[in-house]
Amino acid sequence: MMNFGYNGILGVLVLIGDIWAVINIFQSSASNEKKLIWIIAVVLLPVLGLVLWLFLGPRDRGA
């Protein structure tokens, strides 16, 4: 049986959050350059990139 402790659960949650962020970045109305920069940030810095995107990322106003 696998030893799947808190670190594994935290890793899975971060992975789910990153996948969610990348999907939302693709669906945003930001320019392709900004989308690319945000995706690189989220992929290379999973936790920090996700937090930065949540607070500073592009928002679709009216949606």
HTML snippet that shows the backbone in 3Dmol.js (N, CA, C, O; Angstrom):
<script src="https://3Dmol.org/build/3Dmol-min.js"></script>
<div id="view" style="width:600px;height:400px;position:relative"></div>
<script>
const pdb = `
ATOM      1  N   MET A   1       0.843  -1.181   0.000  1.00  0.00           N
ATOM      2  CA  MET A   1       0.000   0.000   0.000  1.00  0.00           C
ATOM      3  C   MET A   1       0.886   1.243   0.000  1.00  0.00           C
ATOM      4  O   MET A   1       1.920   1.283   0.668  1.00  0.00           O
ATOM      5  N   MET A   2       0.471   2.244  -0.750  1.00  0.00           N
ATOM      6  CA  MET A   2       1.262   3.472  -0.845  1.00  0.00           C
ATOM      7  C   MET A   2       1.097   4.313   0.405  1.00  0.00           C
ATOM      8  O   MET A   2       0.013   4.390   0.984  1.00  0.00           O
ATOM      9  N   ASN A   3       2.199   4.948   0.817  1.00  0.00           N
ATOM     10  CA  ASN A   3       2.152   5.887   1.928  1.00  0.00           C
ATOM     11  C   ASN A   3       1.807   7.255   1.356  1.00  0.00           C
ATOM     12  O   ASN A   3       2.686   7.970   0.876  1.00  0.00           O
ATOM     13  N   PHE A   4       0.551   7.616   1.406  1.00  0.00           N
ATOM     14  CA  PHE A   4       0.049   8.840   0.786  1.00  0.00           C
ATOM     15  C   PHE A   4      -0.355   9.795   1.892  1.00  0.00           C
ATOM     16  O   PHE A   4      -1.531   9.885   2.246  1.00  0.00           O
ATOM     17  N   GLY A   5       0.641  10.524   2.449  1.00  0.00           N
ATOM     18  CA  GLY A   5       0.383  11.407   3.581  1.00  0.00           C
ATOM     19  C   GLY A   5      -0.046  12.794   3.152  1.00  0.00           C
ATOM     20  O   GLY A   5      -0.537  13.000   2.042  1.00  0.00           O
ATOM     21  N   TYR A   6       0.148  13.735   4.051  1.00  0.00           N
ATOM     22  CA  TYR A   6      -0.278  15.111   3.802  1.00  0.00           C
ATOM     23  C   TYR A   6       0.486  15.750   2.648  1.00  0.00           C
ATOM     24  O   TYR A   6      -0.082  16.552   1.907  1.00  0.00           O
ATOM     25  N   ASN A   7       1.764  15.410   2.482  1.00  0.00           N
ATOM     26  CA  ASN A   7       2.528  15.987   1.376  1.00  0.00           C
ATOM     27  C   ASN A   7       1.950  15.556   0.040  1.00  0.00           C
ATOM     28  O   ASN A   7       1.881  16.360  -0.890  1.00  0.00           O
ATOM     29  N   GLY A   8       1.537  14.309  -0.071  1.00  0.00           N
ATOM     30  CA  GLY A   8       0.937  13.837  -1.314  1.00  0.00           C
ATOM     31  C   GLY A   8      -0.386  14.511  -1.594  1.00  0.00           C
ATOM     32  O   GLY A   8      -0.668  14.877  -2.735  1.00  0.00           O
ATOM     33  N   ILE A   9      -1.197  14.677  -0.575  1.00  0.00           N
ATOM     34  CA  ILE A   9      -2.490  15.343  -0.735  1.00  0.00           C
ATOM     35  C   ILE A   9      -2.285  16.801  -1.130  1.00  0.00           C
ATOM     36  O   ILE A   9      -2.983  17.313  -2.005  1.00  0.00           O
ATOM     37  N   LEU A  10      -1.333  17.466  -0.488  1.00  0.00           N
ATOM     38  CA  LEU A  10      -1.034  18.860  -0.815  1.00  0.00           C
ATOM     39  C   LEU A  10      -0.545  18.979  -2.254  1.00  0.00           C
ATOM     40  O   LEU A  10      -0.921  19.915  -2.960  1.00  0.00           O
ATOM     41  N   GLY A  11       0.287  18.043  -2.693  1.00  0.00           N
ATOM     42  CA  GLY A  11       0.772  18.052  -4.064  1.00  0.00           C
ATOM     43  C   GLY A  11      -0.347  17.885  -5.072  1.00  0.00           C
ATOM     44  O   GLY A  11      -0.363  18.553  -6.106  1.00  0.00           O
ATOM     45  N   VAL A  12      -1.284  16.994  -4.775  1.00  0.00           N
ATOM     46  CA  VAL A  12      -2.425  16.777  -5.672  1.00  0.00           C
ATOM     47  C   VAL A  12      -3.294  18.033  -5.728  1.00  0.00           C
ATOM     48  O   VAL A  12      -3.775  18.398  -6.800  1.00  0.00           O
ATOM     49  N   LEU A  13      -3.502  18.695  -4.595  1.00  0.00           N
ATOM     50  CA  LEU A  13      -4.300  19.922  -4.575  1.00  0.00           C
ATOM     51  C   LEU A  13      -3.636  21.032  -5.384  1.00  0.00           C
ATOM     52  O   LEU A  13      -4.312  21.770  -6.101  1.00  0.00           O
ATOM     53  N   VAL A  14      -2.310  21.152  -5.268  1.00  0.00           N
ATOM     54  CA  VAL A  14      -1.587  22.149  -6.054  1.00  0.00           C
ATOM     55  C   VAL A  14      -1.691  21.827  -7.544  1.00  0.00           C
ATOM     56  O   VAL A  14      -1.890  22.725  -8.363  1.00  0.00           O
ATOM     57  N   LEU A  15      -1.559  20.562  -7.892  1.00  0.00           N
ATOM     58  CA  LEU A  15      -1.680  20.148  -9.289  1.00  0.00           C
ATOM     59  C   LEU A  15      -3.061  20.478  -9.845  1.00  0.00           C
ATOM     60  O   LEU A  15      -3.174  20.999 -10.954  1.00  0.00           O
ATOM     61  N   ILE A  16      -4.104  20.178  -9.087  1.00  0.00           N
ATOM     62  CA  ILE A  16      -5.467  20.495  -9.515  1.00  0.00           C
ATOM     63  C   ILE A  16      -5.639  22.003  -9.683  1.00  0.00           C
ATOM     64  O   ILE A  16      -6.240  22.458 -10.656  1.00  0.00           O
ATOM     65  N   GLY A  17      -5.111  22.774  -8.734  1.00  0.00           N
ATOM     66  CA  GLY A  17      -5.192  24.234  -8.827  1.00  0.00           C
ATOM     67  C   GLY A  17      -4.459  24.772 -10.039  1.00  0.00           C
ATOM     68  O   GLY A  17      -4.940  25.693 -10.701  1.00  0.00           O
ATOM     69  N   ASP A  18      -3.295  24.203 -10.337  1.00  0.00           N
ATOM     70  CA  ASP A  18      -2.532  24.649 -11.501  1.00  0.00           C
ATOM     71  C   ASP A  18      -3.249  24.317 -12.801  1.00  0.00           C
ATOM     72  O   ASP A  18      -3.276  25.135 -13.720  1.00  0.00           O
ATOM     73  N   ILE A  19      -3.824  23.134 -12.886  1.00  0.00           N
ATOM     74  CA  ILE A  19      -4.571  22.758 -14.087  1.00  0.00           C
ATOM     75  C   ILE A  19      -5.767  23.688 -14.270  1.00  0.00           C
ATOM     76  O   ILE A  19      -6.056  24.126 -15.383  1.00  0.00           O
ATOM     77  N   TRP A  20      -6.451  23.983 -13.184  1.00  0.00           N
ATOM     78  CA  TRP A  20      -7.590  24.913 -13.220  1.00  0.00           C
ATOM     79  C   TRP A  20      -7.142  26.295 -13.687  1.00  0.00           C
ATOM     80  O   TRP A  20      -7.820  26.933 -14.493  1.00  0.00           O
ATOM     81  N   ALA A  21      -5.994  26.757 -13.175  1.00  0.00           N
ATOM     82  CA  ALA A  21      -5.482  28.073 -13.562  1.00  0.00           C
ATOM     83  C   ALA A  21      -5.130  28.113 -15.038  1.00  0.00           C
ATOM     84  O   ALA A  21      -5.463  29.078 -15.725  1.00  0.00           O
ATOM     85  N   VAL A  22      -4.462  27.081 -15.538  1.00  0.00           N
ATOM     86  CA  VAL A  22      -4.069  27.055 -16.953  1.00  0.00           C
ATOM     87  C   VAL A  22      -5.306  27.053 -17.853  1.00  0.00           C
ATOM     88  O   VAL A  22      -5.326  27.734 -18.878  1.00  0.00           O
ATOM     89  N   ILE A  23      -6.322  26.302 -17.479  1.00  0.00           N
ATOM     90  CA  ILE A  23      -7.561  26.286 -18.268  1.00  0.00           C
ATOM     91  C   ILE A  23      -8.194  27.671 -18.278  1.00  0.00           C
ATOM     92  O   ILE A  23      -8.645  28.139 -19.323  1.00  0.00           O
ATOM     93  N   ASN A  24      -8.231  28.323 -17.135  1.00  0.00           N
ATOM     94  CA  ASN A  24      -8.812  29.669 -17.068  1.00  0.00           C
ATOM     95  C   ASN A  24      -7.967  30.693 -17.807  1.00  0.00           C
ATOM     96  O   ASN A  24      -8.505  31.639 -18.382  1.00  0.00           O
ATOM     97  N   ILE A  25      -6.659  30.517 -17.799  1.00  0.00           N
ATOM     98  CA  ILE A  25      -5.794  31.426 -18.560  1.00  0.00           C
ATOM     99  C   ILE A  25      -6.095  31.288 -20.043  1.00  0.00           C
ATOM    100  O   ILE A  25      -6.221  32.294 -20.741  1.00  0.00           O
ATOM    101  N   PHE A  26      -6.213  30.048 -20.540  1.00  0.00           N
ATOM    102  CA  PHE A  26      -6.544  29.836 -21.947  1.00  0.00           C
ATOM    103  C   PHE A  26      -7.874  30.479 -22.312  1.00  0.00           C
ATOM    104  O   PHE A  26      -8.016  30.997 -23.420  1.00  0.00           O
ATOM    105  N   GLN A  27      -8.840  30.459 -21.422  1.00  0.00           N
ATOM    106  CA  GLN A  27     -10.173  30.967 -21.709  1.00  0.00           C
ATOM    107  C   GLN A  27     -10.298  32.479 -21.510  1.00  0.00           C
ATOM    108  O   GLN A  27     -11.324  33.065 -21.854  1.00  0.00           O
ATOM    109  N   SER A  28      -9.272  33.108 -20.963  1.00  0.00           N
ATOM    110  CA  SER A  28      -9.360  34.543 -20.706  1.00  0.00           C
ATOM    111  C   SER A  28      -9.240  35.324 -22.012  1.00  0.00           C
ATOM    112  O   SER A  28      -8.835  34.782 -23.040  1.00  0.00           O
ATOM    113  N   SER A  29      -9.594  36.593 -21.955  1.00  0.00           N
ATOM    114  CA  SER A  29      -9.526  37.438 -23.141  1.00  0.00           C
ATOM    115  C   SER A  29      -8.213  38.198 -23.224  1.00  0.00           C
ATOM    116  O   SER A  29      -8.096  39.134 -24.016  1.00  0.00           O
ATOM    117  N   ALA A  30      -7.229  37.822 -22.431  1.00  0.00           N
ATOM    118  CA  ALA A  30      -5.926  38.487 -22.461  1.00  0.00           C
ATOM    119  C   ALA A  30      -5.214  38.180 -23.772  1.00  0.00           C
ATOM    120  O   ALA A  30      -5.578  37.244 -24.485  1.00  0.00           O
ATOM    121  N   SER A  31      -4.204  38.974 -24.080  1.00  0.00           N
ATOM    122  CA  SER A  31      -3.441  38.745 -25.308  1.00  0.00           C
ATOM    123  C   SER A  31      -2.671  37.425 -25.194  1.00  0.00           C
ATOM    124  O   SER A  31      -2.435  36.919 -24.097  1.00  0.00           O
ATOM    125  N   ASN A  32      -2.292  36.889 -26.339  1.00  0.00           N
ATOM    126  CA  ASN A  32      -1.572  35.616 -26.341  1.00  0.00           C
ATOM    127  C   ASN A  32      -0.242  35.700 -25.600  1.00  0.00           C
ATOM    128  O   ASN A  32       0.182  34.728 -24.975  1.00  0.00           O
ATOM    129  N   GLU A  33       0.420  36.858 -25.666  1.00  0.00           N
ATOM    130  CA  GLU A  33       1.685  37.022 -24.969  1.00  0.00           C
ATOM    131  C   GLU A  33       1.487  36.946 -23.452  1.00  0.00           C
ATOM    132  O   GLU A  33       2.257  36.295 -22.746  1.00  0.00           O
ATOM    133  N   LYS A  34       0.456  37.612 -22.971  1.00  0.00           N
ATOM    134  CA  LYS A  34       0.179  37.576 -21.528  1.00  0.00           C
ATOM    135  C   LYS A  34      -0.231  36.171 -21.087  1.00  0.00           C
ATOM    136  O   LYS A  34       0.157  35.715 -20.012  1.00  0.00           O
ATOM    137  N   LYS A  35      -1.012  35.491 -21.918  1.00  0.00           N
ATOM    138  CA  LYS A  35      -1.399  34.119 -21.598  1.00  0.00           C
ATOM    139  C   LYS A  35      -0.162  33.239 -21.474  1.00  0.00           C
ATOM    140  O   LYS A  35      -0.051  32.450 -20.535  1.00  0.00           O
ATOM    141  N   LEU A  36       0.769  33.370 -22.418  1.00  0.00           N
ATOM    142  CA  LEU A  36       1.983  32.577 -22.403  1.00  0.00           C
ATOM    143  C   LEU A  36       2.805  32.852 -21.152  1.00  0.00           C
ATOM    144  O   LEU A  36       3.312  31.922 -20.525  1.00  0.00           O
ATOM    145  N   ILE A  37       2.940  34.119 -20.787  1.00  0.00           N
ATOM    146  CA  ILE A  37       3.709  34.477 -19.591  1.00  0.00           C
ATOM    147  C   ILE A  37       3.073  33.874 -18.343  1.00  0.00           C
ATOM    148  O   ILE A  37       3.777  33.328 -17.494  1.00  0.00           O
ATOM    149  N   TRP A  38       1.744  33.967 -18.221  1.00  0.00           N
ATOM    150  CA  TRP A  38       1.069  33.409 -17.047  1.00  0.00           C
ATOM    151  C   TRP A  38       1.178  31.889 -17.005  1.00  0.00           C
ATOM    152  O   TRP A  38       1.366  31.312 -15.935  1.00  0.00           O
ATOM    153  N   ILE A  39       1.063  31.243 -18.147  1.00  0.00           N
ATOM    154  CA  ILE A  39       1.171  29.778 -18.165  1.00  0.00           C
ATOM    155  C   ILE A  39       2.572  29.345 -17.774  1.00  0.00           C
ATOM    156  O   ILE A  39       2.732  28.382 -17.024  1.00  0.00           O
ATOM    157  N   ILE A  40       3.592  30.037 -18.268  1.00  0.00           N
ATOM    158  CA  ILE A  40       4.967  29.712 -17.890  1.00  0.00           C
ATOM    159  C   ILE A  40       5.161  29.908 -16.394  1.00  0.00           C
ATOM    160  O   ILE A  40       5.797  29.084 -15.738  1.00  0.00           O
ATOM    161  N   ALA A  41       4.615  30.996 -15.848  1.00  0.00           N
ATOM    162  CA  ALA A  41       4.754  31.257 -14.413  1.00  0.00           C
ATOM    163  C   ALA A  41       4.083  30.158 -13.586  1.00  0.00           C
ATOM    164  O   ALA A  41       4.648  29.696 -12.595  1.00  0.00           O
ATOM    165  N   VAL A  42       2.901  29.746 -13.983  1.00  0.00           N
ATOM    166  CA  VAL A  42       2.166  28.725 -13.227  1.00  0.00           C
ATOM    167  C   VAL A  42       2.852  27.363 -13.333  1.00  0.00           C
ATOM    168  O   VAL A  42       2.889  26.608 -12.361  1.00  0.00           O
ATOM    169  N   VAL A  43       3.396  27.049 -14.512  1.00  0.00           N
ATOM    170  CA  VAL A  43       4.027  25.745 -14.701  1.00  0.00           C
ATOM    171  C   VAL A  43       5.382  25.675 -14.005  1.00  0.00           C
ATOM    172  O   VAL A  43       5.699  24.667 -13.374  1.00  0.00           O
ATOM    173  N   LEU A  44       6.186  26.735 -14.111  1.00  0.00           N
ATOM    174  CA  LEU A  44       7.529  26.707 -13.524  1.00  0.00           C
ATOM    175  C   LEU A  44       7.534  26.962 -12.015  1.00  0.00           C
ATOM    176  O   LEU A  44       8.399  26.453 -11.302  1.00  0.00           O
ATOM    177  N   LEU A  45       6.584  27.735 -11.538  1.00  0.00           N
ATOM    178  CA  LEU A  45       6.470  28.035 -10.109  1.00  0.00           C
ATOM    179  C   LEU A  45       5.064  27.650  -9.649  1.00  0.00           C
ATOM    180  O   LEU A  45       4.218  28.528  -9.481  1.00  0.00           O
ATOM    181  N   PRO A  46       4.797  26.367  -9.444  1.00  0.00           N
ATOM    182  CA  PRO A  46       3.416  25.920  -9.242  1.00  0.00           C
ATOM    183  C   PRO A  46       2.656  26.640  -8.129  1.00  0.00           C
ATOM    184  O   PRO A  46       1.530  27.084  -8.353  1.00  0.00           O
ATOM    185  N   VAL A  47       3.229  26.767  -6.959  1.00  0.00           N
ATOM    186  CA  VAL A  47       2.492  27.391  -5.852  1.00  0.00           C
ATOM    187  C   VAL A  47       2.508  28.909  -5.992  1.00  0.00           C
ATOM    188  O   VAL A  47       1.459  29.551  -5.938  1.00  0.00           O
ATOM    189  N   LEU A  48       3.690  29.481  -6.171  1.00  0.00           N
ATOM    190  CA  LEU A  48       3.802  30.939  -6.282  1.00  0.00           C
ATOM    191  C   LEU A  48       3.085  31.450  -7.528  1.00  0.00           C
ATOM    192  O   LEU A  48       2.399  32.471  -7.473  1.00  0.00           O
ATOM    193  N   GLY A  49       3.236  30.749  -8.650  1.00  0.00           N
ATOM    194  CA  GLY A  49       2.564  31.159  -9.873  1.00  0.00           C
ATOM    195  C   GLY A  49       1.054  31.138  -9.730  1.00  0.00           C
ATOM    196  O   GLY A  49       0.365  32.035 -10.218  1.00  0.00           O
ATOM    197  N   LEU A  50       0.537  30.114  -9.061  1.00  0.00           N
ATOM    198  CA  LEU A  50      -0.908  30.019  -8.837  1.00  0.00           C
ATOM    199  C   LEU A  50      -1.402  31.165  -7.959  1.00  0.00           C
ATOM    200  O   LEU A  50      -2.425  31.780  -8.260  1.00  0.00           O
ATOM    201  N   VAL A  51      -0.687  31.453  -6.882  1.00  0.00           N
ATOM    202  CA  VAL A  51      -1.090  32.541  -5.976  1.00  0.00           C
ATOM    203  C   VAL A  51      -1.018  33.888  -6.693  1.00  0.00           C
ATOM    204  O   VAL A  51      -1.931  34.705  -6.576  1.00  0.00           O
ATOM    205  N   LEU A  52       0.061  34.119  -7.431  1.00  0.00           N
ATOM    206  CA  LEU A  52       0.187  35.378  -8.160  1.00  0.00           C
ATOM    207  C   LEU A  52      -0.930  35.520  -9.192  1.00  0.00           C
ATOM    208  O   LEU A  52      -1.503  36.597  -9.350  1.00  0.00           O
ATOM    209  N   TRP A  53      -1.236  34.426  -9.894  1.00  0.00           N
ATOM    210  CA  TRP A  53      -2.297  34.490 -10.891  1.00  0.00           C
ATOM    211  C   TRP A  53      -3.647  34.787 -10.234  1.00  0.00           C
ATOM    212  O   TRP A  53      -4.451  35.545 -10.774  1.00  0.00           O
ATOM    213  N   LEU A  54      -3.888  34.189  -9.073  1.00  0.00           N
ATOM    214  CA  LEU A  54      -5.166  34.434  -8.394  1.00  0.00           C
ATOM    215  C   LEU A  54      -5.357  35.908  -8.065  1.00  0.00           C
ATOM    216  O   LEU A  54      -6.466  36.432  -8.177  1.00  0.00           O
ATOM    217  N   PHE A  55      -4.275  36.585  -7.658  1.00  0.00           N
ATOM    218  CA  PHE A  55      -4.388  37.980  -7.250  1.00  0.00           C
ATOM    219  C   PHE A  55      -4.102  38.983  -8.371  1.00  0.00           C
ATOM    220  O   PHE A  55      -4.665  40.078  -8.369  1.00  0.00           O
ATOM    221  N   LEU A  56      -3.244  38.632  -9.322  1.00  0.00           N
ATOM    222  CA  LEU A  56      -2.813  39.590 -10.320  1.00  0.00           C
ATOM    223  C   LEU A  56      -3.191  39.225 -11.750  1.00  0.00           C
ATOM    224  O   LEU A  56      -2.998  40.028 -12.663  1.00  0.00           O
ATOM    225  N   GLY A  57      -3.724  38.033 -11.955  1.00  0.00           N
ATOM    226  CA  GLY A  57      -4.005  37.539 -13.299  1.00  0.00           C
ATOM    227  C   GLY A  57      -5.118  38.300 -13.989  1.00  0.00           C
ATOM    228  O   GLY A  57      -5.853  39.064 -13.363  1.00  0.00           O
ATOM    229  N   PRO A  58      -5.229  38.079 -15.294  1.00  0.00           N
ATOM    230  CA  PRO A  58      -6.270  38.767 -16.065  1.00  0.00           C
ATOM    231  C   PRO A  58      -7.670  38.354 -15.629  1.00  0.00           C
ATOM    232  O   PRO A  58      -7.927  37.181 -15.358  1.00  0.00           O
ATOM    233  N   ARG A  59      -8.543  39.300 -15.567  1.00  0.00           N
ATOM    234  CA  ARG A  59      -9.937  39.057 -15.181  1.00  0.00           C
ATOM    235  C   ARG A  59     -10.848  39.470 -16.319  1.00  0.00           C
ATOM    236  O   ARG A  59     -10.642  40.509 -16.946  1.00  0.00           O
ATOM    237  N   ASP A  60     -11.832  38.672 -16.576  1.00  0.00           N
ATOM    238  CA  ASP A  60     -12.848  39.049 -17.561  1.00  0.00           C
ATOM    239  C   ASP A  60     -13.951  39.805 -16.827  1.00  0.00           C
ATOM    240  O   ASP A  60     -14.747  39.212 -16.098  1.00  0.00           O
ATOM    241  N   ARG A  61     -13.986  41.107 -17.026  1.00  0.00           N
ATOM    242  CA  ARG A  61     -14.935  41.949 -16.284  1.00  0.00           C
ATOM    243  C   ARG A  61     -16.320  41.751 -16.858  1.00  0.00           C
ATOM    244  O   ARG A  61     -16.041  41.603 -18.047  1.00  0.00           O
ATOM    245  N   GLY A  62     -17.299  41.679 -16.792  1.00  0.00           N
ATOM    246  CA  GLY A  62     -18.561  41.520 -17.470  1.00  0.00           C
ATOM    247  C   GLY A  62     -19.001  40.079 -17.576  1.00  0.00           C
ATOM    248  O   GLY A  62     -20.133  39.823 -17.986  1.00  0.00           O
ATOM    249  N   ALA A  63     -18.158  39.128 -17.227  1.00  0.00           N
ATOM    250  CA  ALA A  63     -18.542  37.720 -17.349  1.00  0.00           C
ATOM    251  C   ALA A  63     -19.115  37.210 -16.059  1.00  0.00           C
ATOM    252  O   ALA A  63     -19.495  36.042 -15.972  1.00  0.00           O
TER     253      ALA A  63
END
`;
const viewer = $3Dmol.createViewer("view");
viewer.addModel(pdb, "pdb");
viewer.setStyle({}, {cartoon: {color: "spectrum"}});
viewer.zoomTo();
viewer.render();
</script>
